[in-house]
Amino acid sequence: MFLHACTACERRQLIFPSQVTSLDNTDHGIEVSFTCWCGVEQHLLTGRAAATPRRTPAAA
């Protein structure tokens, strides 16, 4: 369960596991797809990789 601010209805609501439609591990973090209480599909990027700023190698 997590708190999410919906981009469609603009409400902050608790999202329950039953609302989650998919979890995908990406290079940028874990992408969680779920359906808001208003019925709109939403996405959230979370995980350690999502919280860590990307660093580019120094130019030689």
N, C-alpha and C positions, 0 to 999 in steps of 0.2 A: 504494500500500500504506500502511495506517495501523494504529495500535494502537487497539483499542476494548475497553471493559469491557462485556460483555453484561449486560443487565438480567434475562435469563432464567436463564442458567447461571452467572452471576457470575464468569466467567473473563475474563482479559485476553488477547486473541488478535490476531494480525495478520490484517487483512482485505485480501484481494487484489482487483484490478480485476474478476476473473471472478465475484466474489460480489456486486458492485454491481448492483442491479436498476433504479435510476433516479437521476437528478440533476435537481433542480428549483431554478431561481433564484427566490427570493422576496424580499420587502422586508426580511426579517429575516436573510437570508444564503442560502447554498447548502444545500439539504436533500438529504442523501445517504441513500438507502434501500439496504439490503443484507441478505443472509442470513448470519447467524452460522454458525459451524461446527456448532452444535448444531441448526440448522435453523429457528431463530426469526427472523422479519423484525425488523430493527432500523433506527433512524433516527439521523442525526447532523446537527446544524446547524453549519456551518462557514463560513469566508470572512470577509472584512473587516467586513461589516455585522454578523455574529454576534459579533465580538470587540469592537465599538464600542458602548459604552453609549448607549442612546437618550436624547436630550435633548428635553425639551418646551419650547416657546416660553414665555418669561416672561409672566406675566399682566400686562395693561395696567391 
